[in-house]
Amino acid sequence: MKKKNINKISVILFAVVVFMVSGEIILSSTPVLANQKTEHVQLHRKKKKKKNKKKQTPIYKIGETFKVGDVEYTINSKETAQNIGGEFGENANGTYLILNVTVKNNGSKSITITDSFFKLLKGKAKYETDSAAGIFANEDGDFFYSDLNPENSVTGNVVFDLNPETVSDPNLQLQVQTGYWGTQKGLVSINS
């Protein structure tokens, strides 16, 4: 009998302990789950706010000086032409858009200016420079592929061969960047 009583008492004690532990787990886990859900919702909201607060790239105008990284740009003027370089020069397929640009190196290392620093954007379309026409537009040949030491600046012409309607499109923007890979970029409205 003693054995049966000890077994019954052991089973009852075990059941009570299991019941108490289960109750404690259930009671203590409910607030944690609620807090976790609240924290998850709050984190999700913060991420949404960060996405909504994505930094807008300012759009500059011709004549304004602005910085992109350690490089300072000024788009001095724009003009159009059908030919660059005269009789032995280049004729446009459409119309040449010629942008006179000043680039200043405010960094601590020399940079090499290339035509890849400049692209035109209109909606999703991207327009590259016309390198051959750019050679004729920069008679001194000291703009593209020249090293620009810190604190120095250089002025030259960037040429694009475009459809005449694109040249006058109010949404046309020049995108400038800091280097070949273009990790930092700036935008200039061409026709406003």
C-alpha positions in Angstrom: 0.0 0.0 0.0 2.8 2.3 0.8 4.1 1.9 -2.6 0.7 2.7 -4.2 0.4 5.8 -2.0 3.9 7.0 -2.9 3.2 6.4 -6.6 -0.1 8.3 -6.3 1.5 11.1 -4.4 4.4 11.2 -6.9 2.0 11.3 -9.8 -0.1 14.0 -8.2 3.0 16.1 -7.3 4.3 15.6 -10.8 0.9 16.7 -12.3 0.8 19.7 -10.0 4.3 20.8 -11.0 3.6 20.3 -14.7 0.3 22.2 -14.3 2.1 25.1 -12.5 5.0 25.2 -15.0 2.5 25.2 -17.9 0.4 27.9 -16.4 3.5 30.0 -15.7 4.7 29.6 -19.3 1.3 30.5 -20.7 0.9 33.5 -18.5 4.4 34.8 -18.9 4.6 34.2 -22.7 1.4 36.1 -23.6 2.8 39.6 -22.8 6.1 38.7 -24.5 4.3 37.7 -27.7 2.2 40.8 -27.6 5.4 42.9 -27.0 7.2 41.1 -29.8 4.3 41.8 -32.2 4.2 45.4 -31.1 7.9 45.8 -31.6 7.7 44.1 -35.0 4.9 46.5 -36.1 6.9 49.5 -34.8 10.1 48.3 -36.6 8.0 47.8 -39.8 6.6 51.4 -39.5 10.1 52.8 -38.9 11.4 51.0 -42.1 8.4 52.4 -44.0 9.2 55.9 -42.8 12.8 55.6 -43.8 11.8 54.5 -47.2 9.4 57.4 -47.5 12.1 59.8 -46.3 14.5 58.7 -49.0 16.6 61.7 -49.8 15.4 63.5 -52.9 18.2 64.5 -55.2 18.0 68.3 -55.7 17.6 69.4 -59.3 19.9 72.4 -60.2 19.6 74.9 -63.1 22.0 76.0 -65.7 24.3 78.6 -64.1 24.1 77.2 -60.6 27.3 75.7 -58.9 26.8 72.5 -56.9 28.8 69.8 -55.4 28.7 66.0 -56.0 31.0 64.4 -53.6 34.4 66.2 -53.8 33.6 67.6 -57.3 32.0 70.9 -58.0 30.1 71.4 -61.2 28.7 74.5 -63.0 26.8 74.1 -66.2 27.6 77.5 -67.7 25.6 77.5 -70.9 23.9 75.4 -73.6 23.7 75.8 -77.3 22.7 73.7 -80.3 24.5 73.1 -83.7 24.3 70.9 -86.7 28.0 70.7 -87.2 31.0 70.9 -84.9 34.5 71.5 -86.2 33.6 72.9 -89.6 34.4 71.1 -92.9 36.6 68.5 -91.3 34.5 68.2 -88.2 31.4 66.2 -87.3 27.8 66.5 -88.5 24.9 65.7 -86.2 22.5 62.8 -86.9 19.9 65.0 -85.2 21.0 68.1 -83.4 24.0 68.6 -81.2 23.3 69.9 -77.7 26.5 71.5 -76.5 26.8 72.1 -72.7 29.7 74.3 -71.5 30.7 72.9 -68.1 33.2 73.9 -65.4 34.5 71.1 -63.1 36.5 71.8 -59.9 38.3 69.2 -57.9 37.7 69.9 -54.2 39.1 66.5 -53.1 42.6 65.5 -52.0 43.6 63.4 -55.0 43.8 64.0 -58.7 40.8 62.9 -60.8 40.5 62.1 -64.5 37.5 63.7 -66.2 35.8 61.5 -68.7 32.7 61.8 -70.8 31.2 59.0 -68.6 30.8 61.7 -65.9 27.8 63.1 -68.0 24.5 61.5 -69.2 21.3 63.0 -70.3 18.0 61.6 -68.9 14.5 61.9 -70.2 12.1 59.7 -68.3 13.7 56.2 -68.5 15.8 57.0 -71.6 19.5 57.6 -71.1 21.6 59.5 -73.6 25.4 59.1 -73.8 27.9 61.8 -75.0 29.1 62.0 -78.5 32.9 61.5 -77.9 34.0 62.3 -81.5 32.1 65.5 -81.5 33.4 66.3 -78.0 36.9 66.2 -79.4 36.1 68.9 -82.0 34.1 71.0 -79.4 37.1 71.1 -77.1 39.8 72.6 -79.4 42.5 72.7 -76.8 41.8 69.0 -76.0 42.4 69.6 -72.3 38.9 68.7 -71.0 38.3 65.0 -71.3 40.8 62.4 -70.2 42.9 65.0 -68.5 44.0 64.9 -64.9 42.6 67.5 -62.6 44.6 68.1 -59.5 43.0 69.2 -56.2 41.9 72.8 -56.0 42.0 73.2 -59.8 39.2 73.6 -62.2 38.8 73.1 -65.9 36.1 74.3 -68.4 35.0 72.4 -71.5 32.2 71.3 -73.7 30.1 68.2 -73.4 28.3 67.2 -76.6 25.2 65.1 -77.1 23.7 64.1 -80.5 19.9 64.2 -80.0 16.6 64.2 -81.8 15.5 67.9 -82.1 12.4 67.3 -80.0 14.5 65.8 -77.2 16.8 68.8 -77.2 13.8 71.1 -76.3 12.0 68.6 -74.0 11.2 70.3 -70.6 12.0 67.0 -68.8 15.5 66.7 -70.1 18.1 66.5 -67.3 21.9 66.3 -67.2 23.1 63.7 -64.7 26.7 64.3 -63.5 28.6 61.9 -61.3 31.8 61.7 -59.3 33.7 59.1 -61.3 33.5 56.3 -63.8 31.3 54.2 -61.4 29.1 57.1 -60.5 28.5 56.4 -56.9 27.4 60.0 -56.2 25.2 61.8 -58.7 23.6 65.2 -59.3 20.9 66.5 -61.7 20.6 69.6 -63.7 17.4 70.7 -65.6 18.4 71.6 -69.1 15.3 73.4 -70.3 13.8 75.3 -67.3 
